[in-house]
């Protein structure tokens, strides 16, 4: 690990040597920082992102910044308007509904597969995230609760050990984590209890019960989350209008 300007560089090997553009480590560090800010609602849905301000704040040139913004656009977290600029994806109520539609299928599959493949190490990792979430709940540390809940789902997908499922879930990961933060008004104790029920089914090796728990866990938050989305989202946001400015 090293520090490049205002961002911490972690060499995680996502890019291969010889990639064009900026140094992969700097691009990744910039991406990680901006992703964290969007997911944690430092930047609101629909907010304009000015390259000049971000480059100065993160102490990076515009090359790694633009490459990071492209990665975020691939994740669905940023909208890029050609020759005009970028903004945080608006995330309408319809977007949240679509996300739940996909989660209801893929997370159920992940739970069913994980029940067949989980071992003691995997159970320990899942248990750790449940304990972290409950500890954060007691401290009313909402960002920590969301992070632990997100990590629980990430570990579950890894335990499922299906490369195709993993590749399908990866683009949803950031949006799901963002949703956990945005809908933190929901009953967080209930979410912890639902994770516990899923854990118990996995520990018992009961694939069908694990699948049921996963489905109920996703659907239990569906209507409340969509309702909350209607309160804060702005379906009428026009990315072209938002980015229509000479300032970039």
N, C-alpha and C positions, 0 to 999 in steps of 0.2 A: 504494500500500500504506500502511496506517496501523495503529495499535495501539489496540484497544478493550479496556481492562482487561487480562486475563491472556492473551488470544488475539490472534494477528496477523490482521488483516483484509486479505483479498485480494479486490478487486472483480472477479470473473470473469464477471459478467453472466449467471449462470444464471437468476436471477429477473428478471422484468420490473418496471419501475417501477409502483408502485401495488399491489404484492402486499400482502395482509393479513398481520398478525402483526408480528414483529420486523423490524428492518432486515435486508435480505437478506444484506448483507456479514457481519454479526455471526452470523447463523444459519449461513452457509456456513463461517465460520471455526471456529465451535464444532463443526460437523459434521466438518470436516477433521481437527481435533485428536482428537476421539473416535474417528473412523474409524482414524486412525493408531495410536492406542493399542490398539485391538482387533486390528487386522491384525498389529501387532508384538508381540502377546501380553502387553502391559502389563496388560490385563484378560483373565482366563482365561475360556474357554468355561464358561457356566453361572454366572458371577459376578454377583451382585446389583449394580445401579448405583443409588446413592442420589442423588437429585436435589439435595438440600441440600448434600452434600459436593462434588458436581461443580460446582454453581453457585459455591460459595465458592472452589474451587480454580481454576476458569477465570475467575473474576471477571465472571460474566455473570448476568443475571436468569434466572428459570425459563422465561420465554417463549421466548427463542431456544434454550435448552437442550432444552425439550420438542419444539420444531420440529426440532432436530437429531436427537433420538432417533427421531422419526417417519421422517426420511429414512434413518436407519440401519436402522430396521425394514423400510423399503421395499427396502433392499439385502440384507436377510436376515441382518444382523449382530447385530440386537437383537430381543428378544421383548418386546412390551409387553403387560402384563396390565391390563385396564381397572380403574381405581380402586385399583390396588395398586402398580404400579411397573414397573420394567424390569430386564432382565438380559441379559448377553451370550448370544447364541444358543448352545445346547449343542454343536452340530456333532457329531452322532453318526457312527459308521462308515457308517450308511446314507446320511447326508447327503453324505459324501465320495464314496460310490459313485455317487450320483445326479449329483453334480457332474462326475465323470469321464464318465458316460454322455453328458452334454450337450457337454462339451468335445470328446469324440471326434468329434462331428459338426461343431460350429461352427468349431473351430480348423482342422480339415481344409479346410473350405470357405474360410476366411480365407486359408490358405496357397495354395490353388489360384487364388483370385482375385488375390492379391498377385503371384503369378508372372507374371501377364499385365499387371500395372499398375505394377510397381515401376520406379523410375528411379534415377538416380545418387544423388539426394538421399536417397531412402528406403533404399537400400543402405548409405549412409554412416551413417544413424541406427541401422540394425540392427547394423552393424559396431561402432559406438560402444558399444552395450549389451553386445555379446559381450566387447569389450575391458575394459569396466568390470567385468563379472562375473569375468573371469579375473584381473584385478588384485585384486579383493576376495577371490577364492579364495586367491591367494598370500598375502594378508594375514590370511586366516582371519576376514574380516569378514562374518559370516553375514547380518546385516541388509542390508548393501550388496549381497551376492550376490542375495538374494531380490528386492531393489528393482530391480536391473538385469535379472533374468530376467522380472520382471513387466512392466517397461517394454518389453522386447523383444516380448512378446506384444501389448502395447498399440499399439506402432508397426506391427506386422504387420496388425492389424485396421484401423488407419487407412489403410494402404497399399491394403488390399483395396477401399476406397472403395465400400462398399455400405451406405447408410444404415440399411436394415432389419437387416442383420447387426450393425452397430454398436449399434443400439438393443437388440438381443437379447443382445449380449455385455456391455453396460454393467452390468446387475445382477449378472453373474458376476464382474466384475473384482475387486471387493473380496474375495470369497470365494476366488478363485483366488490372489490375493496372500497372503491369510491362510494358505492351504494351503502356499504356498512357504515361509513362515516356520515353520509347524508341523512340516513334514516335512523340515527342513533336515538331518536325520540321513542322508538319502539321499546317494548319490554325487554331489556337486556338480560334480565334474569331468566326469562322464558327461553331466550336464545341459548343461554348456557345449559339450561335443563335439556333442551332438544339435542345439543351436542352430546350431553351425557347419555341420553337414550341411544343415540347412534353408536357411541363408544361401546356401550354394553352389548349391543347387537353384534358389533365387530368382534369383541372379545369372546363372544359365544360362538363365533363362526357361523352365525345365522344370516345368510345372504339375503333372503327374502325380507326378513325383519329389518335388516340394515337398509334395504332399498325403500321399504315403507317409511322408515324414520327419515331418510334423506328427502323423500318426496314431501312428507308432511312438514319438514323443517323449511323447505323452500316455499311451499305454498302458504304456510302460516303467515308469512310476511308479505305476501303478494299484494293484497288489496290495500293494506295500510301504506305500503311503500309507494304504490301508484297514486294513492290519494295525497300523500306528502309531496310527490313529484309535481302534482298539479298546482300545489301551493307555491313552489319556488321556481318552477320552470317557466320559460317564456317560449311557447311554441312559435311565436311570430318572429323570432330572431332571424334576421337575414344576414348571413356571414359576409356577403358582399358589401352590404351597407355598414356593418360594424367595422370592417377593415378599410372603408373608403376614406383614406387620409394619406397625405403625403408623408406623414411621420411614420417611420418604421423602426 
